[in-house]
Amino acid sequence: MTFDIFQVDWITVDIIIIILLILLLICVKVLKEIYRWRFFFSNVSTIRKVDNLLDINNQFSSISIKKCTLTASNVFQQEDIIKPTIVLIKRYRKLMMLKALTEAFCTSGYNVISLRLKISNKNLMERLISDIEKELQQTFPSIIMFYNQDINLLSQNYNVIDFTKKVLPLNLLLKDYHCSNIILINPRLNYYNLKLFLTLLTDSNKNSKLITIFSEKLNPFFKNKKVKKILHNKETFKYTKYTIIQKSKSTFKYYETLLLSVIFRYIEKQ
C-alpha cells in the first residue's frame, strides 16, 4: 500500500504546527521571565532570618505583620559599619525584584527588614486612620528593638520604602526623628489613595522626608497621565522630592538598576 501525499489533510497539519510553535514561544517567554532572576542570594555573606513577631502583633489591633524577614551581611557587621536600617513594605504577590534589591542593599552595608503588612479594608475609614497612623509609627521601632534585644545589630535610624502601591497613612512617621526618608514606589493614585497621598504631601511640606518614585508608563502602551497631572501642581510639590523614571513601566522591568540607583541617591544624601 503506497502513501498518497495528496490525501493528507494539510490544513490540520498546519494548524497543529502553528499551535505547537505558539506553545514553544510561550514556554520560552516564561523561562526567560523566571530565569532572569536568581532564586538565591549570590553573596555568601548575606544571612536571612524569618520571624512571625507574634508579641508585636498582639500590641496592635488595626494592622498585623504577616511576615517579617531580616536580611543582613556578616562582613559589614564585623567591620562595625553603621548605616540606617532599610524597611521594605512589600505586597502579597511575590516580587523577585525585591529580592534583588535587598541583596544590593546588603552588599552596600545596609540591613534590610522586609515586611508584609495586612490592614483590613474596613479599617481604612477616616475615623480609624488616626489609629493606623499611630500603630504604623510604633511598628518599625518595635521591630528594630526586637532584633536588638541580644546585640545591637540594627541602627535605630531607618528608611521606609513602600512597594505596596496602596498609600498607607504614614503621616506620623514624618515627625519621627529616627525616620530618615519615606519612599513611595509608584503608588496607585486612585480616588481613595489620592486623598491619602495629598494629605501626606501636605504634612511632608512641614518636614520634607517624603520621596515618590514614579514610572513614566502604567503599561507598555499608556503613560502615567494621573502622575503628570498631579506633578503639574507645583505648589503641591513645592517641598516634596520625586523622580519619574523615563520609559519604565509600573513593574520597572529592565529598569531595576536605575530604580536602585535613584533610591541610593536619596538615602545617601541624608
Secondary structure, 3 states (H helix, E strand, C coil): CCCCHHHCCHHHHHHHHHHHHHHHHHHHHHHHHHHCCCCCCCCCCEEEEEECCHHHHCCCCCEEEEEEEEEEEHHHHHCCCCCCEEEEECCCCCCHHHHHHHHHHHHCCCCEEEEEEEECHHHCCHHHHHHHHHHHHHHHHHHHHHHCCCCCCCCCCEEEEECCCCCCCCHHHHHCCCEEEEEEECCCCCHHHHHHHHHHHHHHCCCCCEEEEEECECCCCCECHHHHHHHCCCCCCCCCEEEEECCCCCCCCCCHHHHHHHHHHHHHHC
